[in-house]
Amino acid sequence: MHRSIGLDVTTRVTLEAAEVRQKFQGPLLRPVLDFWKYWPRHDGNIIFTIPWRRFPFFILQCACMRRARGRGARQSPSCRGDVVDGRCAGKHEVAFGVDREHFFDLYFSVFAHG
């Protein structure tokens, strides 16, 4: 089964600047905080998109998935088969939401012992 999580879902998983400064104090996350201060054009928020690709257990435990069937729309170069029909039981799962709090509970539990 193929699982897809689009930016429309992953960009909902953010921390504001005050939360970043509070939660990134441990020895494993402190270097991220130090780097984040100098990130060009940052608006004070961090968007957590990378863990979704690298750690599938985040997908299984935090994303709200729906069975779907992809339909390729190849007539337009700007639409490359990413049209999804979420009303059927297809061979794919597509994320339509995320449990933000559960995501952060899991994410920071990984760094709690460092």
C-alpha angles and dihedrals in degrees: 000000000000119000123201127194114182130203088254086072104033094049088063089069102083140139123211121230096263091051091047092053091047100044100039097065099103121101094256096048100037093085089054089053091049091051093043092060090066100038108132116252094357115163094205096269131103120213114206104216102132099065090062092062099039102040115044094187088073088060094049095046105034111026123085102227131194128194110245146164120231119223118201115227102190099162092088123052090215093058112059105178097295096126109118132197105207096181097079139063100251135161094266138067120215125192115236099170146004136222096232097187093049090049092056093044089056095040096052093041087067090060098038095094099044 
